[in-house]
Amino acid sequence: MALLTPLNVAKPSFHISESNESKPHGDKVRKGTTFETSGLEPYYKPIGQYEGRHRYDPDFEWEPVKEKRVVRKIDKRICTWVCLMFFALQLDRGNITQALSDNMLPDLKMNTNDYNYGQTIFYLCFLSAELPSQLISKKLGPDRWIPVQMVSRSPVASMQAFLSGRSSFFACRALLGLIEGGFIPDNILYLSYFYTGWELPARLSWFWVSYQSTQIISAFFAYGILHLGGHNGLEGWRWLFALEGMLTGLIGIISYFYLPPSPTQTKSRFRGKDGWFTEREEKTIVNRILRDDPSKGDMHNRQALSFRMLWDCLEDYHMWPIYLIGLTWLIPSQPMTAAWAKWSVSTLLVGNPYVHAILVAITSRNAGAVRTRTVASAIYNMSVQASSIISQNIYRDDDKPLYRRGNKVLIAICAYNFLLFIGARIYYVKVNRRRQMIWDSMTQEEKSTYLETTKDKGNKRLDFRFAH
């Protein structure tokens, strides 16, 4: 595995004290980074095909103040647009609830069970499309595949205006699930091209804030659109699907021309002939990202995963604790959202910290390689989607009205999650400690020999350290 040399970026810029802001980044002693690279720079270079290779410079230094300006520019141009695309996803995925309030089910001669079956079909298709979508995204590039997903989703979402009954409802939910599956991991992979591991959790938190914002804004949209009921002989919920689906398509078309493939490929007719960043800014972005996580220089952004790479990612047992957490951490809070008899208990459960962004960031960080990051993000999200299916079946009609049996199950899952989080941390700490002892016991020549001859890859390398 070809990795690049780390020179600095011991911490994100917002951790640097005011007295150090004028000092250039050049410190080789770093803590909490992905790889132990100090003194072994020649063995950490990006591959020749890496899209930012021409901006790689092991001697390049930059001032933290200017680094902050570059990060703010990335936030403005990349993160905000990614949040807008996520807004469009949630608009299409969530407007079904507003449609229900406008008598959609009676109009289609359907009942609640039919609706639940349709939603189950949607989640199953969504889940099954996660990994294939990530593989396509890695081959074509997220900047191409994400807009294709959005434009493909638009006509299906809009054509729900012409639903005629159960069969068409089930078919549309299945198609939407297949098209939308993988959208979130695709965006996470894309963001990892621009941000360090330290910065990604905060940006992902904005990502999910846009989800909550969608629920608020879409309610106002629905209020106005549903009042169109009766125009041209269409019910309000049909107008809702038609118009909001068209909005997604419009954002998707603009995204196709707007999204750059990477920080060093921003020049275009749409984005400007000079691009978004100066040469020095591009060098800052590339070197800060790769020094934080050298594995990001292992592949270029249009490189597909082979079947062997895919299998290696699937059998990566170091990632399994995160998948197990993804499968159960959200379950205790979900059934309570539809059971308000005991409001105070519901508030305590639903008000729990939303750690999704943190777990997604750890999944990306602990992958240790672009290929593993591609697959691991999909599998983690699949685990979360599976937890949604499981949680829907904990509260049953024969357990009403207090759901005593269901609550016992939820308490047991809470206890399990408590142990699982602690166990995962202990596991990663022990792995890091064992590797550190071995690494520290090696001479500089032995370390050089290891890096020169090892067949270990990604997070299996002795110089890799897990975040926890």
C-alpha positions in Angstrom: 0.0 0.0 0.0 1.5 3.3 -1.1 1.0 6.0 1.5 2.1 9.5 1.7 4.4 11.2 4.1 2.8 13.0 7.0 4.5 16.2 8.1 2.2 17.9 10.4 -1.5 18.6 11.2 -1.2 17.2 14.7 -4.7 18.7 15.4 -7.5 20.4 13.5 -7.0 24.2 13.1 -9.6 25.0 15.8 -7.5 23.2 18.4 -4.5 25.6 17.9 -4.1 28.3 20.4 -4.1 31.9 19.4 -0.4 32.3 20.2 0.5 29.6 17.6 -1.6 30.9 14.8 1.3 32.7 13.1 3.4 29.5 13.1 3.5 27.4 10.0 2.4 23.7 10.2 5.6 21.6 10.2 5.5 19.6 13.3 6.2 15.9 12.7 5.1 14.7 16.2 1.4 14.1 16.0 -1.0 12.4 18.4 -4.3 10.7 17.6 -3.5 10.3 13.9 -4.3 7.4 11.6 -0.8 6.1 11.0 2.4 6.2 13.0 4.5 8.0 10.4 7.2 10.0 12.2 10.6 9.6 10.8 9.4 7.2 8.0 8.2 9.8 5.5 9.6 8.1 2.3 7.2 5.2 2.8 4.1 7.3 2.9 3.6 8.6 -0.6 0.3 8.7 -2.6 0.1 6.5 -5.7 1.0 8.2 -9.0 -2.7 8.0 -10.3 -4.0 9.8 -7.2 -5.9 12.9 -8.5 -4.0 15.3 -6.1 -0.6 13.8 -6.7 0.6 16.9 -8.5 -0.1 19.0 -5.4 1.7 16.6 -3.0 4.7 18.1 -1.3 6.3 16.6 1.7 8.1 19.9 2.6 5.0 22.1 2.1 4.0 24.2 5.1 1.0 26.5 5.7 -0.2 28.9 8.3 -3.2 27.8 10.5 -5.0 31.1 9.8 -4.9 30.5 6.1 -5.9 26.9 6.6 -9.0 28.0 8.4 -9.9 30.2 5.5 -9.6 27.3 3.1 -11.8 25.1 5.4 -14.4 27.8 5.5 -14.4 28.0 1.7 -14.9 24.2 1.6 -17.7 24.5 4.0 -19.4 27.1 1.9 -19.0 25.5 -1.5 -19.1 21.7 -0.6 -20.7 21.0 2.7 -23.7 23.4 2.3 -24.5 21.9 -1.1 -24.2 18.3 0.2 -26.7 19.4 2.9 -29.0 20.7 0.3 -28.9 17.4 -1.6 -29.7 15.6 1.6 -32.6 17.9 2.1 -33.9 16.9 -1.3 -33.6 13.2 -0.3 -35.5 13.6 2.9 -38.1 15.6 1.1 -38.9 12.7 -1.3 -38.5 10.1 1.4 -40.7 11.9 4.0 -43.5 13.5 2.1 -45.4 10.2 2.3 -46.4 11.2 5.9 -48.0 14.5 4.7 -49.8 12.6 1.9 -51.4 10.4 4.5 -52.9 13.4 6.2 -54.7 14.2 2.9 -56.7 11.0 2.7 -54.2 9.2 0.4 -55.1 5.8 1.7 -58.9 6.1 1.3 -58.4 7.6 -2.2 -56.4 4.5 -3.2 -58.7 2.1 -1.3 -55.8 1.0 0.9 -55.6 0.5 4.7 -52.8 1.0 7.3 -51.5 -2.5 6.7 -51.0 -1.8 3.0 -49.1 1.3 3.9 -46.9 -0.6 6.4 -46.2 -3.3 3.8 -45.2 -0.6 1.3 -42.8 1.0 3.8 -41.3 -2.3 4.6 -40.7 -2.9 0.9 -39.1 0.6 0.6 -36.7 -0.1 3.5 -35.7 -3.5 2.3 -35.0 -2.2 -1.2 -33.2 0.8 0.3 -31.0 -1.5 2.4 -30.2 -3.9 -0.5 -29.1 -1.0 -2.7 -26.6 0.5 -0.3 -23.5 -1.6 -1.2 -24.1 -1.8 -5.0 -24.6 2.0 -5.0 -21.3 2.5 -3.2 -19.4 0.3 -5.7 -20.9 2.3 -8.6 -20.0 5.5 -6.9 -16.4 4.5 -6.4 -16.2 3.6 -10.1 -17.9 6.6 -11.6 -17.1 9.1 -8.9 -19.5 10.4 -6.3 -19.7 13.8 -8.1 -21.3 11.9 -11.1 -23.2 9.2 -9.4 -25.0 11.3 -6.7 -26.6 13.6 -9.3 -27.6 10.6 -11.4 -29.4 9.1 -8.4 -31.2 12.4 -7.8 -32.3 12.8 -11.4 -33.4 9.2 -11.6 -35.4 9.5 -8.4 -37.2 12.6 -9.5 -39.6 11.1 -12.1 -40.4 8.1 -9.9 -41.2 10.4 -6.9 -43.3 12.7 -9.2 -45.1 9.8 -10.8 -46.5 8.9 -7.5 -49.1 11.5 -8.4 -50.7 8.9 -10.6 -50.9 6.0 -8.1 -54.0 3.9 -8.6 -53.8 1.3 -5.8 -51.8 -1.2 -3.9 -49.8 -2.6 -6.8 -48.6 0.8 -8.1 -47.9 2.0 -4.5 -45.7 -1.1 -3.8 -43.9 -0.7 -7.1 -43.1 3.0 -6.5 -41.9 2.4 -3.0 -39.6 -0.4 -4.3 -38.2 1.8 -7.1 -37.6 4.7 -4.7 -35.8 2.4 -2.2 -33.5 1.0 -4.9 -32.7 4.5 -6.3 -32.2 6.2 -2.9 -30.2 3.4 -1.4 -26.5 4.3 -1.0 -27.1 8.0 -1.3 -25.9 8.8 2.3 -22.7 6.7 2.1 -22.0 8.2 -1.3 -22.1 11.7 0.2 -19.9 10.6 3.1 -17.3 9.2 0.8 -17.4 12.5 -1.2 -17.0 14.6 1.9 -13.9 12.5 3.0 -12.1 13.8 -0.1 -12.3 17.4 1.4 -12.1 17.0 5.2 -9.8 15.5 7.7 -10.9 12.8 10.2 -11.0 15.5 12.9 -13.4 17.7 10.9 -15.7 15.1 9.4 -18.0 14.5 12.5 -18.9 18.2 12.7 -19.8 18.3 9.0 -21.8 15.2 9.3 -23.7 16.7 12.2 -24.7 19.5 9.8 -25.7 16.8 7.4 -28.2 15.4 9.8 -29.3 18.8 11.0 -30.5 19.3 7.4 -32.6 16.2 7.9 -34.4 17.7 10.9 -34.7 21.0 9.0 -36.5 19.1 6.2 -39.2 17.9 8.6 -39.9 21.5 9.5 -39.7 23.1 6.1 -41.6 20.3 4.3 -44.5 20.8 6.7 -44.8 24.4 5.4 -44.4 23.2 1.8 -47.2 20.6 2.4 -49.5 23.1 3.9 -49.4 25.2 0.7 -49.3 22.4 -1.8 -52.1 20.4 -0.3 -54.4 23.4 -0.7 -54.1 22.8 -4.5 -56.4 19.8 -4.1 -59.2 19.9 -6.7 -57.2 21.8 -9.3 -57.2 19.9 -12.6 -59.1 17.2 -10.8 -56.1 16.1 -8.7 -56.1 15.6 -5.0 -53.7 17.6 -2.9 -51.4 14.7 -2.1 -51.0 14.1 -5.9 -49.8 17.7 -6.3 -47.4 17.1 -3.3 -45.7 14.2 -4.9 -45.5 15.8 -8.4 -44.1 19.2 -7.3 -41.6 18.0 -4.7 -40.3 15.3 -7.0 -39.6 17.9 -9.6 -37.7 20.0 -7.1 -35.4 17.0 -6.5 -34.7 16.6 -10.2 -33.8 20.3 -10.5 -31.3 20.1 -7.7 -29.9 17.0 -9.2 -29.3 18.6 -12.6 -27.6 21.6 -11.0 -25.5 19.2 -8.9 -24.2 17.4 -11.9 -22.5 20.6 -13.1 -21.7 22.0 -9.7 -20.0 19.2 -7.9 -16.2 19.0 -8.6 -14.5 15.5 -8.6 -11.9 16.6 -6.0 -10.3 19.6 -4.5 -7.8 19.8 -7.3 -10.4 19.4 -10.1 -12.7 22.4 -9.7 -12.1 24.1 -13.0 -15.0 23.9 -15.4 -17.2 26.1 -17.5 -19.8 26.1 -14.8 -17.5 26.5 -11.8 -15.1 29.0 -13.6 -12.0 28.6 -15.7 -9.8 29.3 -12.7 -11.6 26.9 -10.4 -12.4 27.5 -6.7 -9.0 27.3 -5.2 -5.6 28.8 -5.9 -2.6 26.5 -6.3 -1.5 27.2 -2.8 -4.9 26.4 -1.4 -5.0 23.1 -3.4 -1.6 22.2 -1.9 -2.9 23.0 1.6 -6.0 20.9 1.1 -4.2 17.9 -0.4 -1.3 17.8 2.1 -3.4 18.4 5.2 -5.9 15.6 4.2 -3.2 13.1 3.4 -1.0 13.8 6.4 -4.0 13.3 8.6 -4.9 10.0 6.8 -2.3 8.8 4.3 -4.5 6.0 3.2 -6.6 8.5 1.2 -3.8 8.5 -1.3 -4.1 4.8 -2.0 -6.7 5.1 -4.8 -7.8 7.7 -7.3 -11.4 8.9 -7.3 -12.5 7.0 -10.4 -11.0 3.6 -9.4 -13.4 0.7 -9.0 -13.1 -2.0 -6.3 -12.2 -5.5 -7.5 -14.1 -8.6 -6.2 -11.1 -9.5 -4.1 -11.0 -6.0 -2.6 -14.7 -6.3 -1.8 -14.2 -9.6 -0.1 -11.3 -8.3 2.0 -13.5 -5.4 3.1 -16.4 -7.7 4.1 -14.2 -10.0 6.2 -12.5 -7.1 8.0 -13.4 -8.1 11.5 -12.0 -4.9 13.0 -15.0 -3.1 11.6 -17.6 -5.5 13.0 -18.0 -3.8 16.4 -19.2 -0.7 14.6 -21.6 -2.7 12.5 -23.1 -4.3 15.7 -23.5 -0.9 17.2 -25.2 0.4 14.1 -27.7 -2.5 14.3 -29.0 -1.7 17.8 -28.1 1.8 19.0 -31.1 3.5 17.5 -33.7 0.8 18.4 -34.7 1.9 22.0 -35.8 5.4 20.8 -37.8 4.4 17.7 -40.8 2.5 19.0 -41.4 5.2 21.6 -42.0 7.8 18.9 -45.4 6.2 18.4 -46.4 5.6 22.0 -47.1 8.7 24.0 -49.1 7.3 26.9 -46.2 7.8 29.2 -44.9 11.2 27.9 -42.1 11.6 30.4 -40.5 8.2 29.6 -40.8 8.9 25.9 -39.1 12.3 26.4 -36.1 10.7 28.1 -35.7 8.1 25.4 -36.4 10.2 22.4 -34.2 13.0 23.9 -31.1 10.7 23.9 -28.0 12.1 22.2 -28.0 11.5 18.4 -24.6 9.9 17.9 -25.2 8.9 14.2 -22.7 11.5 12.9 -20.0 10.3 15.3 -20.5 6.7 14.4 -20.4 7.4 10.7 -17.2 9.4 11.1 -15.6 6.6 13.1 -16.6 4.1 10.5 -14.8 6.3 7.8 -11.8 6.9 10.0 -11.2 3.3 11.2 -11.6 1.9 7.7 -7.9 2.7 7.1 -8.2 2.5 3.3 -10.4 4.0 0.6 -11.6 0.6 -0.5 -12.7 -0.3 3.0 -14.2 3.1 3.6 -16.3 2.6 0.6 -17.8 -0.7 1.7 -17.8 0.0 5.5 -19.9 3.1 5.1 -22.5 1.1 3.2 -22.6 -1.8 5.6 -22.9 0.5 8.6 -25.8 2.3 7.0 -27.4 -1.1 6.1 -27.1 -2.0 9.8 -29.0 1.2 10.8 -31.7 0.6 8.2 -32.1 -3.0 9.5 -32.5 -1.6 13.0 -35.5 0.5 11.7 -37.2 -2.7 10.5 -36.5 -4.5 13.8 -37.8 -1.6 15.9 -41.1 -1.5 14.0 -41.9 -5.0 15.3 -41.2 -4.5 19.0 -44.5 -2.9 20.0 -47.4 -5.3 19.0 -51.1 -5.0 19.2 -51.5 -7.8 21.7 -49.2 -5.9 24.1 -51.3 -2.7 24.3 -51.8 -0.3 25.9 -48.7 -0.2 28.1 -46.5 -2.4 26.0 -45.0 -4.1 29.0 -43.4 -6.9 27.0 -42.1 -4.4 24.4 -40.6 -2.1 27.0 -38.8 -5.1 28.6 -37.2 -5.8 25.2 -36.2 -2.1 24.9 -34.6 -2.1 28.3 -32.7 -5.2 27.5 -31.5 -3.7 24.3 -30.4 -0.5 26.2 -28.4 -2.7 28.6 -26.9 -4.6 25.6 -25.9 -1.3 23.9 -24.3 -0.1 27.1 -22.1 -3.1 27.2 -21.5 -3.0 23.4 -20.2 0.6 23.4 -17.8 -0.1 26.3 -16.7 -3.4 24.8 -16.0 -1.8 21.4 -13.8 0.9 23.1 -11.9 -1.7 25.2 -11.3 -3.7 22.0 -9.9 -0.8 20.0 -7.8 0.4 22.9 -6.3 -3.1 23.4 -5.5 -3.5 19.6 -3.9 0.0 19.6 -1.9 -0.8 22.7 -0.6 -4.1 21.4 0.4 -2.6 18.1 2.1 0.4 19.8 4.2 -2.0 22.0 5.3 -3.9 18.9 6.0 -0.8 17.0 8.0 0.9 19.8 10.1 -2.2 20.3 11.2 -2.1 16.6 14.3 -0.2 15.5 14.1 2.4 12.8 15.6 -0.1 10.3 13.0 -2.8 11.3 10.2 -0.3 10.8 11.6 0.6 7.4 11.8 -3.1 6.4 8.3 -3.7 7.6 6.9 -0.8 5.6 8.9 -1.8 2.5 7.9 -5.5 2.6 4.6 -5.8 4.5 1.5 -7.3 2.8 -0.7 -5.9 5.5 -3.2 -3.3 4.2 -5.4 -0.6 5.6 -6.3 -1.0 9.3 -4.3 -4.3 9.5 -1.0 -2.5 9.4 1.1 -2.3 12.5 1.4 1.5 12.1 -2.4 2.0 12.0 -4.3 3.2 15.1 -8.0 3.0 15.6 -10.2 5.9 16.8 -12.4 5.1 19.7 
